[in-house]
């Protein structure tokens, strides 16, 4: 539990942030705060240079309307299925095997079928077709299986009954997936352990945009018509509020502290609350830019990747940036086709 420095309300921390400062969101006033677990208690403080939202955002504005509807819509968003958490735990367990993965995946027929399809796709296929889930997991490898399952599970959130709105959802999904794969590749390039953490961080980094668009497209705010009629205004609102909305979602899902930090900071690098998170945050920030540059998403395509602060921090040069871009499309193509988002 922590006490909000803005409204003095008590909020529950689902996951301890360990020895590093991290972020939490007050469920009463909705403000983001920096939290640290020290001497058995949580300390919560305001984020430097961020004002109380209740004073900074007018209630009758588009942002005010959106935030007023935020708590009920976060609760409306489905919680990630248990299989996603179990897969993440298995991959981080050095004693687990491909057979252990197959046993968990086999409990969900839809996911099991898609893993089999992926193992037999042109990109991953071997000399013979595989019909056994354990063999499929062995062929793909634990890292690829885990990433694929997380991607398949997350894809179920990106749906909209309106075909026109579904096109936006598809772009958001493709960007999330592109960022996830690229973040994982950067982590491997840097020899970082637990590249699966980088993958999930990339997968959820823009989850706030998903919920914002879901709220708008389902007419849950008074500004729905204005936002849908103006893609530029909608993009501005999503860019301005997705980090805060994403933090509330990550907290609602009970994900570890690192995902709250990357979701809130990937486009606000100066706000990183602890230097221990810098490599992860810069990796997701760079992966986000590369995915956009490759045409996956709604963001800017014409960006000088080499000049980005994250490229410099991670010391990734031009040739490596080029290889990341080339690899991304090859890796995404089979999974996008199997999931049905191509």
N, C-alpha and C positions, 0 to 999 in steps of 0.2 A: 504494500500500500504506500502511496505517496500523497502528500498534501500539495495541491496546486498553488503556486505562488501568486496566481492571478485572482482566483475566486475562493481559495481556502477549502474547496471541496476535496474529499478524499476519493482517490481512484485506485483501482487495483492494478498491480503489475502482474501480468500473466507469466512473463519470463524475466528472470534476473539478468541484468546486463553484465554481470561479472565485475571485474575490476575496472572496466572502461566506462567512461561517461557515454550515455546513449540518449535516445529520445523516447518520449511517451506523449500521449495526447490525453488531455483532461476531457472526460466524457460530459462534464457539466458545462464548462464555458468553451470547450473545443480547442483551446489554445495548446500548441505544442510546447513542451518543456524539456529541459535537459535533466536527466536523472542519473544518479550514481548510487550504487549499493555500497555503503561504508559502515563498518562496525555494527552490522546487523540491522541497519535501517536504511530507508531510501531518502536521499536528499534530492529535492526538485528545485530547479531554478529557471528563471526566464531565459530565453535564448537571446544572446546579445544582438542588439539592433532590430529585434522584432517586437513591435508594440502589441499591446493587448488587442486582439481582433475585435472585441466588442466596441472599442473606440475607433479603430482604424477602418472598419468596414461598415458602411451605413446599412441599416436594417432593410431599407426599401430599395437597395441596389441589387443588381443581378447576383453579386457575390453574397450579399446578406441573405437573399432568398435561398440560394444554394446551400449555404451553411445551416440555415434554419431547418432544412429538410435532411441534412446529413445524417444525424443519428438514426433515424428510422430507416433510411436507405442503406446504411452500413449493415444494420441488422437484417435487412431484406436479402443482402448478398449471400449466396450459399457459402458455407464454410468448406474449405478444401477437404476432399475426402480423406479418410484415414490412411488410405494406401499411399498418398503422397508423403505423409510423415513417416510411414514405415519404410518406404524406399530410401528416404534420406538417411534414416538411422542405419539401415543395412549397409549403404555405401560407405559410411564413415566407420563401420565396424571392420577392423582388419581381419577378423576371423570369419566373416561372411563370404559366401561363394555365389557363383552363378546359379547354382541349384536353389539356394535360399531365395534369391531374387525370383526365380521361376515359380517357387511355391507361393510367394505373396501375390505375384502378378496373376497366377492361375485362378485366384479367387474372384477376379473380375474378367468376365468373358470378353467384353468389348475391348479392354486394354490388351488382353492376351492376344486377341486376333490381330490387333494393329501392330503389336511387337513382332508377331510372326510375319506379317506383311512387310514390315521394315527389313527384317533379316533376309527376306527373299527379294528385296528391291534391287534394281540394277546397280545401285551404288554399293550395296553391302553383300550381294549374292556371291556364293562360292560355286563350286563345280556341280553341286546337286541341291535340289530344293529341300528345305527343312520343314518338317511338320511337327516337330517336338519343341516345346517351349524351353526346356533346359538347353537344348542344342542351339536354339535361337539366341538365348542369353549368352551362351559361350561364344558364339560367332560375333555378336555385336560388342561384347565386353561390358563389364558392369557400369562403366561410366556412361556409355552410349545408351544402355538400357534405362538407367536411372534418369538421364536427361529426357529421353523419349517419353517415359511414363509421366514425368512432371509436366511435359509439354502437352501430352494428350489430356491429362486431367485439367490443366488450365484452359485448354481450348474450349471446354464446355461452358465457360463463363461468357465467351465472346459470341453471343447470339442475340438476334433481334428479329422480330416477326416481319418488320417492314423491310422489303428488299433494298430500298435506297439506304436505309439506316444500316443494314447489314454490311453494305460496302465499307462504311466507316469502321464498323466493328472488325471487319476482315483486315483492314489496314492497321488497326491498333494491335490485332493479334500477330500479324506478320512482323510488326516492329518489335513486339515483346519477344517473340521467338528468335528473331535475328540478333537482338541484343543479348539474349541468353547464350546462344551458341558462340557469339563473338567473345563475350566475357569469359566463357569457359576456355576458349582457345588462347586468349591473352594470358589467363592464369597458367595454363600449361606452358606457354612460351616463357613465362617468368619463373617457371618451376615452383609455383605456389602450391602448397598442399590443399586438398579438398576443393578441387575445381568444381565439384558439384554445388558447393556453396555459392560460387561465383555465378553458376548457371541459374540457380533459383533467384539470386539477387537481380540478375538481368531480366528474368521472367516476370518479376513483380514490380520492377522499378517504376513503371508507368501505370500501375493498376488503378491509380486514382483517376486517370483519364477514362478508363472503362466505366467506372461508376458514374462519373460526371455525365458522360454521354448517355448512359442508361437512364439517369434521372431526367435529362433533357428530352431524349427521344420518346420517353413514355409519359411525357406531359405532366411531370410531377413538380414543375416550377412554373411560375406565372410568365417567365421570360422564354418559354419553350419556342414559340413561333419566331421571335426575334433572333434567337440563337441558331435555329435550323435554317432560317432564311439568309443568314450571314456566316459562311464558313470562317471568315476572318475573325469575327467576334467570338464564335465558338472556340476557335483555336486559342484566342487570347484568354478566354475564361479557363480552358483546360490547362494552358501553360501556367496561369497564375495560381490555380488552386489544387492542381493534381498532387503536389507533394504533401500537402496537409491531409487531403482526402486519403491518399495512399497510406499515410502513417496510421490513420484511424483504421483502415482495413487490415493492415499488417497486425495491429494490436488486437483487433477483433478476431483474427485467425489464430492468434497465439503463436506467431512465428518468432524465432530468435531475434535478439536485439540488432544483429547486423543488418537484417532486412529492413528494419525501420530506419536505420541510418542511411542506407543506400537509397531507399525510396524517397527520403526527405532531402537528401543532399546531393544527388547525382547532377543536379543543375544549379546547386548552390554550394560550391566547393569550400567557400570560406566559412560555412556553417558547421563543418565536420567537428563534432564535439570532443574527439580524442584522436591523437596522431596514430593510434593503433588501427584505426579504420581507414587510413588514407589510401593504402594500396587497393583495397576492395572498392572504395568509392570512386577513385580515379579509373579503375578498370571498367566499372559499369558506365561511367561518364564517357569514356572513349568508345566502348562498345555501342553505346547509344548513338554516338555521332557516326560511327562506321555503318551501322544499320541504316541510318537516314541517308548517308551518302550512297549506299547501295540501292536505294529506292524502297526500302522496307519501312513504311510509316508515313506520318503526316508532317515530319519536321523538315528542316533545311537540307537540301542535297548538296548544294555548292558550298562546301566548307573545306578550309585548308586543314586537313587532319594533322599534318605535321606541325602546324603552329598552335595546336591546342595545348592548354596547360597540362592536360592529362597525358598527352603523348610525351611531353617533356619530363613530367614527373616520373613516368614509367620507363623513360629512356627507350622508347620504341621508335625506330628510325623508318625512313621512307620505304625501304624494301620489305620490312616486316609488315608495315601498314598495307602495302600492296598485296602481300600474300594472305593477309586476313580477309581482305575484300574478295579475293579470288575464291578462297575456300568457303566463304559464307554461303554463296548461292548453291554450290555443289552439295553442301550438307543440308541445306534447308529444303531443297527440291523434293527428295523422297518423302520426308515427313509431312510437308505441306500437302502433298498429293494423297497420302494415306489418311490424313486427318480430314481431308476434304476442304482445305482452305486455299488451294492453289488458284 
